[in-house]
Amino acid sequence: MPFSGPVTHRLVQLAYNPGISPKDGGLPGLAVLKNVISSINLFGIVAIVGALATSLAVWAWGHYSGGHQAEANGKKGAVVSTGCALGLGAANGIVAFFSGLGGQVH
């Protein structure tokens, strides 16, 4: 005979599915918000292009002038800029992947 006390009732409440899922067009201004986020993403990508160009120039200058610290900082800047570009470019896919993965949890 299963236990039917207050603990079981609480466990049943924790397992309750509220039935909430993302809905497109649920709030006014969603199109504006998407436009703003897309613009921020574009601004970030343009800034990263500038950071990458600057980092590569510092890397080259440090290499040819014998400035090992400048060369190391240029390399770090190039790697960080490349990683940021990868993250910004893949942000939509990463969020969609994990959102789909989270939707499979029961």
LUMGU-348158 format. One record per residue: x, z negated, y of N, C-alpha, C, O in turn; residue in one letter. Coordinates in steps of 0.2 Angstrom, whole numbers. Each point is the difference from the previous one (the first is absolute). Example, Ala and Ser with C-alpha at 12.3 -4.5 7.8 and 13.67 -1.06 7.14 Angstrom:
# LUMGU-348158
((66,-39,-28),(-4,0,6),(4,0,6),(5,-3,-1),"A"),
((-7,7,6),(4,-1,6),(-4,-3,5),(3,-1,6),"S"),
//
This chain:
# LUMGU-348158
((4,0,-6),(-4,0,6),(5,0,6),(4,-5,1),"M"),
((-5,10,4),(4,0,6),(-1,-5,5),(-6,-3,0),"P"),
((11,1,3),(-1,-5,6),(-4,3,5),(1,6,3),"F"),
((-6,-10,0),(-4,3,5),(-1,-5,6),(-5,-1,3),"S"),
((11,-2,-1),(0,-4,5),(2,3,7),(0,6,0),"G"),
((2,-10,5),(1,3,7),(7,4,0),(0,4,4),"P"),
((4,-5,-9),(7,4,0),(-2,7,-2),(2,5,3),"V"),
((-6,-4,-8),(-2,6,-2),(-4,4,5),(1,6,1),"T"),
((-5,-9,3),(-4,3,5),(5,2,6),(-1,6,2),"H"),
((6,-10,-1),(5,2,5),(4,6,-2),(1,5,4),"R"),
((1,-4,-11),(3,5,-2),(-4,7,0),(3,5,1),"L"),
((-9,-6,-2),(-5,6,0),(0,2,7),(0,6,2),"V"),
((0,-10,3),(0,2,7),(6,3,2),(0,5,4),"Q"),
((6,-7,-7),(6,3,2),(1,7,-3),(3,5,3),"L"),
((-7,-4,-8),(0,7,-3),(-5,5,2),(-1,5,-2),"A"),
((-3,-8,7),(-5,4,3),(2,6,4),(5,0,4),"Y"),
((-7,6,-5),(2,6,3),(-5,1,6),(-6,1,-1),"N"),
((9,-1,7),(-4,0,6),(-2,8,2),(-5,1,4),"P"),
((8,3,-8),(-3,7,1),(2,4,6),(-3,4,3),"G"),
((9,-7,0),(2,3,7),(6,5,-2),(4,-1,-4),"I"),
((-5,7,7),(5,6,0),(0,3,7),(-4,0,4),"S"),
((10,3,-3),(1,4,6),(-5,5,1),(-2,4,-4),"P"),
((-1,-3,10),(-5,5,2),(2,4,6),(1,-3,5),"K"),
((-1,9,-6),(2,4,6),(-5,1,5),(-6,1,-2),"D"),
((7,-2,8),(-5,0,5),(-5,-6,1),(-5,1,3),"G"),
((8,-6,-6),(-4,-6,1),(-1,-4,7),(-4,-3,1),"G"),
((10,4,3),(0,-3,6),(1,6,6),(3,5,-2),"L"),
((-6,-6,8),(1,5,5),(8,0,2),(3,-6,0),"P"),
((-1,11,2),(7,1,2),(5,1,-5),(6,-1,2),"G"),
((-8,2,-8),(5,1,-5),(4,6,1),(6,0,-2),"L"),
((-9,5,4),(4,7,2),(5,-1,5),(5,2,0),"A"),
((-7,-7,5),(5,-1,5),(6,-4,-2),(6,1,1),"V"),
((-8,-6,-6),(6,-4,-3),(4,4,-4),(6,-1,0),"L"),
((-9,6,-4),(5,4,-4),(4,5,4),(6,1,-1),"K"),
((-9,1,7),(4,4,5),(6,-4,3),(6,2,1),"N"),
((-7,-8,1),(5,-5,3),(5,-1,-5),(6,0,1),"V"),
((-8,-2,-8),(5,-1,-5),(5,6,-1),(6,0,-1),"I"),
((-10,6,0),(4,6,-1),(5,1,6),(6,3,-1),"S"),
((-8,-4,7),(4,1,6),(6,-5,0),(6,2,1),"S"),
((-7,-8,-3),(5,-5,-1),(5,2,-5),(6,0,1),"I"),
((-8,3,-7),(4,2,-5),(4,6,2),(6,0,-1),"N"),
((-9,5,5),(4,5,3),(6,-2,5),(5,2,0),"L"),
((-7,-7,4),(5,-3,5),(5,-3,-4),(6,1,2),"F"),
((-7,-4,-7),(5,-4,-5),(5,6,-3),(6,-1,0),"G"),
((-9,6,-2),(4,5,-3),(5,4,5),(5,1,-1),"I"),
((-8,0,7),(4,3,5),(6,-5,2),(5,2,1),"V"),
((-7,-9,0),(5,-5,1),(6,0,-5),(6,-1,1),"A"),
((-8,2,-7),(4,0,-6),(5,6,0),(6,-1,-1),"I"),
((-9,6,3),(5,6,1),(5,-1,5),(6,2,-1),"V"),
((-8,-5,7),(5,-2,5),(5,-5,-3),(6,0,1),"G"),
((-8,-5,-5),(4,-5,-2),(5,3,-6),(6,-2,0),"A"),
((-9,6,-4),(5,3,-5),(5,5,4),(6,0,-2),"L"),
((-8,4,7),(5,4,3),(5,-4,3),(6,1,0),"A"),
((-8,-7,4),(5,-4,3),(5,-4,-5),(6,0,1),"T"),
((-9,-2,-7),(4,-3,-5),(5,5,-3),(6,-2,-1),"S"),
((-8,8,0),(5,5,-3),(5,1,5),(6,1,-2),"L"),
((-8,0,8),(6,1,5),(5,-6,1),(6,1,0),"A"),
((-9,-7,-1),(4,-6,0),(5,0,-6),(6,-2,0),"V"),
((-9,4,-6),(4,0,-6),(5,5,1),(6,-2,-2),"W"),
((-7,8,4),(5,5,1),(5,-2,5),(6,1,-1),"A"),
((-8,-4,7),(5,-2,5),(4,-6,-3),(7,0,1),"W"),
((-9,-5,-4),(4,-5,-3),(4,3,-6),(6,-3,0),"G"),
((-8,8,-3),(5,2,-6),(6,4,4),(5,-1,-2),"H"),
((-7,5,7),(6,4,3),(4,-4,5),(6,3,1),"Y"),
((-9,-8,1),(4,-4,5),(4,-6,-3),(4,-4,3),"S"),
((-5,3,-10),(3,-6,-3),(-4,-6,1),(3,-6,-2),"G"),
((-9,6,5),(-4,-6,1),(-4,-2,-6),(-5,2,-1),"G"),
((8,-6,-3),(-3,-2,-7),(-7,-3,1),(-4,1,-4),"H"),
((4,-6,9),(-6,-3,2),(-6,5,2),(-5,-1,-2),"Q"),
((7,5,6),(-5,5,2),(-2,5,-5),(-6,1,-1),"A"),
((11,0,-4),(-2,5,-5),(-5,-4,-5),(-5,3,-2),"E"),
((6,-10,1),(-4,-3,-5),(-7,-1,3),(-5,0,-3),"A"),
((5,-1,10),(-7,-1,3),(-3,6,0),(-7,0,0),"N"),
((10,6,1),(-3,7,0),(-3,1,-7),(-6,2,-1),"G"),
((10,-4,-4),(-3,1,-7),(-6,-5,-1),(-5,3,-3),"K"),
((5,-9,5),(-6,-4,-1),(-6,2,4),(-5,0,-3),"K"),
((6,3,9),(-5,3,4),(-3,6,-4),(-6,1,1),"G"),
((10,3,-4),(-2,6,-3),(-5,-2,-6),(-5,3,-1),"A"),
((8,-8,-3),(-4,-2,-6),(-7,-3,2),(-5,1,-3),"V"),
((6,-6,8),(-7,-3,3),(-4,5,2),(-6,0,-1),"V"),
((8,5,5),(-4,5,3),(-4,4,-6),(-6,2,1),"S"),
((10,0,-6),(-2,4,-5),(-6,-4,-4),(-5,3,-2),"T"),
((7,-9,1),(-5,-5,-3),(-7,0,4),(-5,0,-3),"G"),
((6,-1,9),(-6,-1,4),(-4,7,0),(-6,0,0),"C"),
((9,6,0),(-3,6,0),(-4,1,-7),(-5,2,0),"A"),
((9,-5,-5),(-4,1,-7),(-6,-5,0),(-5,2,-2),"L"),
((6,-8,5),(-6,-4,0),(-6,2,4),(-5,0,-2),"G"),
((7,3,8),(-6,3,5),(-3,6,-4),(-6,0,1),"L"),
((10,4,-4),(-3,6,-3),(-4,-2,-6),(-5,4,-1),"G"),
((7,-9,-2),(-4,-2,-7),(-5,-5,1),(-3,-2,-4),"A"),
((2,-1,10),(-4,-6,2),(-7,2,-3),(-3,-5,-3),"A"),
((0,10,5),(-7,2,-2),(0,0,-8),(-5,-3,-3),"N"),
((9,6,0),(0,1,-8),(1,-7,-3),(-3,-2,-5),"G"),
((8,-2,8),(1,-7,-3),(-6,-4,1),(-2,-4,-5),"I"),
((-1,4,10),(-7,-4,1),(-5,3,-4),(-4,-4,-3),"V"),
((3,10,2),(-5,3,-4),(2,-2,-8),(-5,-1,-3),"A"),
((11,1,1),(2,-1,-7),(-2,-8,-1),(-3,-1,-5),"F"),
((5,-3,9),(-1,-7,-1),(-7,-2,1),(-3,-5,-3),"F"),
((-1,8,7),(-7,-1,1),(-4,2,-6),(-4,-3,-3),"S"),
((6,9,0),(-3,2,-7),(2,-4,-5),(-4,-2,-5),"G"),
((10,-1,5),(2,-5,-5),(-3,-6,0),(-2,-3,-5),"L"),
((1,1,11),(-4,-7,1),(-7,1,-2),(-3,-5,-2),"G"),
((0,11,3),(-7,1,-2),(-1,0,-7),(-6,-1,-2),"G"),
((11,1,-2),(-1,0,-7),(1,-7,-3),(-2,-1,-6),"Q"),
((3,-4,10),(1,-7,-2),(-7,-2,-1),(-4,0,4),"V"),
((3,-3,-10),(-7,-3,-1),(1,-7,-2),(-5,-4,-2),"H"),
//
